[in-house]
Amino acid sequence: MVDAALFTPELRAELAALEQPHPSFLVSLLTREEPAIQAFRDQINTWWEHVPSLARTGLASRLTHLENEVFFQAFAELAVHEIMRYHDIGVVEHAEEAGGWMKVASSDGGHEFGLGVVAYLPEVQMRGSNTVFRHLIRELNRIHHHYLFSVYLKKWLPYDFDPRPIKRALQVWLDSLDDGSWHGKYAEYRDQNIHLEFSILDKLNQDATSLVRFRISPLQTPDVLGKVRDCIESLLERAEKDAPPDLPLVATVFCNETWSLPDTFLQDYLYGKPDYSFNWTTHGGRVEQLKSYQQDTSKYGVFSEERLSRLSAVVLADKEWARDKVVFTLRVLHNPWAERPLPRDCLGEFAQFCTIGTEGDTAHLAWDNIKRIRFRLP
C-alpha cells in the first residue's frame, strides 16, 4: 500500500541531512524554502492525489529518487497525466513501467489513442567551451591588419586547444587577400578536432587590431533535434512491447527547459522541405501560414520514413519558470502519412500543426489553436 503523501516529512528530513548544495533535483525541490519552490512542491503533491492508487506504486519510488534521470522521467509522466486530466482527457490504462505507453481517451469517450512519454534532460554546455572560444577571439584580435572579419565556430573547441596556429594561418590568409593569391571573402580552417569559418566584412584604410566584428558559437539546434529523434526512437521500440494495438500513437518528448527550436527548423526536420509555403496576415493582424508536403518529395523529413508511419503525432512539451510560476509549453505535430491519423479534436485544446486538407498525394498543414501553446496548471 502506497502512502497517500508523496513527499513525507521523513523523506524531507532525510534529504535535508545530505551535504548541500546537492546535484539532485529532488533534494533541491524538497529542501529549498523559497515561496515559488514551496508552491511548486504543493502543486506536485496535488497532481499526485489525482493519480489512481493502482498506478502509484512504481511512480512513487521514481518520484523520490535521487538520480535526476529517474526523477525527471517520473515527473514528466506525472505532469503529462495532470495536463491530460485537466483538459478532460482520461487515462484508461496506465503504463506499467517507466517510459511505457498508456491508453488515453477524449472526454466524450469517442477517441482513444496511445500516449508515450519520455523525458529529455538537455546536456548543459560546460563553461570551459565558451572560455576556450573567448581565448581564441582574444588571440585573433591581436592580429594587426586592415580587414574586419567574423568568426563562425562550427563545433566546440577541445579544452587543450592552442589558438596560435590558427592565428598564424589567419594572418597568412589576410595577407593573401592583398597580394591576389586568394580570391573571395571566405575561408575555412578544419582538421579532426577544429572547424572554423571566417568571413571578410570590410576593409579599413589603415592597419589596426581588434578586427573580430562578431562571432558565432556552434548552432545547437541540430544536436537538439537529434536528441528528439533518439527519444522518438526509444518510444517506438517500446511500442513493439506495450503500446495499445490498433490505435493512433502519440510520442511525447518532455524537456526540463524551454525547447530552443525555431518552428522552421522543427518542421523541416520532421516533414522535410515543403513543396509550397503560403503566408498571409488576416484583417485582425494575425499571421497565418500553410505548408504543403508530399511524402515522395519529403525524403529528408523524419515523418516520411516508412517505419515511422505507425506514429500518428509527436508532442513537444516543456516546463519553464515565469514570474515564479511554472509554465508549460506544448506543441502537437501531426504525421500526415500515419497509418492511423490522430483526429484533430483528440488534443483540440492544444496548439497543433495538423493536416487541414489533402489533394491527391499532397497534404496541407497549418497551425491550429496556436495561442494555446503556453499555459499553467492550478
N, C-alpha and C positions, 0 to 999 in steps of 0.2 A: 504493500500500500504506500503510495507516494504522498508525502505531506502536502497539504494544500498550499502552504507557504513555499515559495521558491527560494528566496534569499532569507534564510533563517538568521536570528541573532547569533547563533553558534557559529555559522559559517562566516558571518561578518567579523566576529571576534577573532576567528582563526586567521583570516586574511589580514586583519589589521596587525597581527603579530609578525607578519613577514617583513623582511627588510624593505624599506622604502627609499627611493621610488622603485616600483616593480614593473617589469615589462608587460605583465598580463593585463588584458582589457578588463577581465573580471575583477582583479584587485583594484584597479582604478575606479571601476563602477561602484564597488561596494564599500570603499574606504574614504573616498572623497566626499566632502560635505557642502560643496557649492550648491546653491539653490537649483541651478539647472541640472546638475547631476542627480540631486535628490528627486527632482521631478521626473527625470528620465527613468530612474530606478523604480519609482512608483508606477510609472506608465508600463514598464515591462511586467511588473507584478500583476497589473490589471489585465494585460494581454494573456498572461499565464492562466488567470482564472477562467478565461474563455476556452481553454484547451480541454477537451473531454478527458476524463480520468484515465481511460484506457490508452490514450495516446501520450500520457505524461512520462511514463517510466524512463524510456530511453532518452527523451528530450531533457528531462531534469538533470540527468548526470552530465550531459554535454553542456547545458547552460551554466553549470557550476564547475566547469573545467578550466584549469589554469592555462592550457595551451590555446593560444589565440586562434589558430585554425579551427580547432574543435569548437570552441565557444562561438566564434562568429558564424560558422555553418549552422549551428543550432539557433543563433539569434536570427539569421536570415530566414530560416524556416518558420520561426515564431512570428516574425514581422510580416511575412507574406501571408501566413494564416490569419493574422489580425486584419491586414489590408483587405483580404478577400471577405472575411466575415463582416467588416464594417460596410462593405459595398454589396452586401446581401448575396455573396457567392459562398455557398456552403461546402465544407469538406465532407464528402460521402465516405471515403476510405482514406485513412492516414497512411503515410509512408512508414514501413516497418523499420527502416534503417536510415542512417544519415545519408543525405543526398539521394534518397529514393523518390519514387513517383507516388503522388496521391491522386485520387479521383475527386473532382470538384463538380458542382452543379450550379447553374444560374438560379436566381431567386425564384423564378417561376417553375423550376424543375424541367424546363424544356430542353436544356442543353447540358450535356455532361462532357467533360474533357479531362485529359491527364495533365497534371501540372508538376513539373520537376523544379527543384530549387538547388542551385549550387552557389556557394559564396566565393567571392573573389577579393583577396586582400592585395592591393597594389604593392609592388616592391618599391620601397622608397629609395630614390637615388641617393647614394651616400654623398655627404658634403664634400668628401675628398675629390670626387669627379669635377665638381664645379671649381674647387680650389685649383686643381691642375689646369683647368681651362683658363682661369684667370691668370695663372702664372704664364701660360703661353701668350696671352694677349699682352701682358706687361712686357714680355721679351720682344714681341713683334713691334710694339710701339717704340722701341729703342732704335728701330731701323731709321736711318737718315736718308730720306729720298723725297721725291716730289709727286708721288701718286697716292691718292687716298683709295683705300680698298676695304672690302668686307671679308669676314671670315665665317665660313659655314662649317661647323664641326658635325660630321656625319655620324660619328659614333663616339662614345665616351673614351677618353684617353686613359691609357694604363697609368697606375699610380707611380711607377718608376720612370715616367716619361721625361725625356730631356728635350727641351724646346730648341736648343741651339742648332741642330742640323736643319730644322725647318726654317729657322731664321736665316741661315746661310742660303738655303735653296730659294727662299722668297726674295732675298737680296739679288741673287743671280737673275731671277725671273724679271724683277723690276728693271734691272739694267738692260736685259734683252729687249724690253719694250722700246727702249731708246735707240739701241743700235740696229733695230729692224730684224733681229734674228727670231723674234717671236711676234706672231700676228694674232690679234684677238685680245679680249679683255678678261678671259677666264683661264684659270689654271687649277690643277688638282695635285695634291700630294697624297700618295696612297701606298701603304705596304701592308703587311699581315696584321698589324695592330693599330694602324693610324689611317684615318680617312678625313682629309680636309679639302675644302674648295675655297678658292679666292676669286674675287671679282673686283676689277678696277672701277671706281666710282667717279673719279675726277682727277685732273692734273693741276698741280699748283705751279705758280710762277717761280718758286724757289724751293730748295730743299727744306725739309722740316722733320720733326719726329711726331709721335702720337698720330700715326696715319690710319689706324683702325677706326673706321667710322661707325660700324655696327657689327655685331657678332650674333650668330645664331647657334644655339646648342642643339643637340640631337632631338629630332621630332619623335615624341613618344607614342603618337597615335598608332603607327603600325604595330608596335610592341603590344599595346593595349588590345588592339583588335585581334592579334594573335592569341592573347590570353582568353579573350571572349570565345574564340573558336575552340580552344582547348576545353573550356568549360562546357560548351555545347556538345563537344565530342564525348566528354565524360558522362553527360546525361543520356546521350544516345546509347552508349554502351550499357548503362543501367537499364535503359528502356527494354533491351532484349530480355532482361530478367524479371522486372517487376512493374513495367508500365501497364496501365489498363488497356486491354486489347480493343481493337476496332473503334477507337475514339481519337479525336484530334489530340495532338500532343503539343504542349506549350513549355518551352525551356526558359526558366527564369535565371538570369545571372545577376546576383545581388552584390553590389560593391560597397565597401566601407567608407568611401568618399565619393565626391561628385565625379561622374564619368566625364572625362575631358575628351569627348568625342564629338566633333562637329557633325551635323546631320549629313552633310555631303559625303564625308569620309565614310561614315557608318553605312549609308545607303549604297555607295559604290562597292563597299566590301561585301555586303550581304546580297545585293541584287545585280551587281555589275553596272557598267555604264548604261544609262537609259538610251533607247532609240530616239526618244523625243522628251523634251522637258519644257513645260509651259509655266510661266509665272505671270501673275496679274494682281492688281490691287482692287479691292471692292470699293463701292461708293462709301462704305463706312471706314475705309482706310486699312482694312485687314488684308494682309498679303497672303495670297493663295498660291499653291504650287501643285502641279500634276506631272507625274512622270510615267512614261510608257516603256514597258520592257517585253522582250521576247526571250524565252529560255534558250533558244538556239544561239542568239547573239549575245547572251549574257553569260558566256562561258567562264568568266573570271569571278562571278558572284558566288558566294557560298551556297545560297539557296538553289542555284541552278544545278548543283551536283545531284545526281540521281539518288545517292544514298541518303540525302537529307530530305527527300520527298516525304518521309514519314513525319517530319517535323512541321507542324502547322504554323507556329509563330515562335518568335523569340521575344522575351520580355527583359529589358534592361532596367534594373531598379537600383537605387542607391539611397543612402541616408546622409544628411548633412546637417550642420548646425546653422541656424539663422536666428539671430537675436535671442540666444539662449534657449531656443526651442529646436527640437528635431523635426526636420522637414524631409519628406520622401519625394523622390522623383521616379516616375515610372513611365516607360515607353513600350508600347506593343508594336512589334514589326511583323506583319503577316507574311507568310510564304505563299506567293501567288501560284506556285507549282506543287503545292502539297497534295498528297493523296487524299487527305481528308481536311479540306479547308476549315478554318475556325470561323463560325458565324460571328459577324461583327458585334452583335449585341451580347455575346458571351462576356466580353470585357468592355462593354459600351461606356462605362463610367470613366475610362482612362483614355489618354492620348494614344491614338493608333495610326500607324502608317499602313493602310489597308487597300485592298482592291475595291474600286468603286465602279468598275465596268471592264468588260472584255470585248475585243473584236478579233475573232479568229484566234490566232496564237498570241495576240498582244494583250497584255494586262495593264490596265491604267490604275495607278496607285496615287493616293493623296492622303494628307493628314486629316484625321477626324478628331474633334474634341481636343485640339492642341493646347487650349488654355488650361486643361486639367492635368498638365504634365507634372506639376508640383502640388503637394497637398500635405496636410498634417492629420494626425490621428489624435483623438481625445485621450 
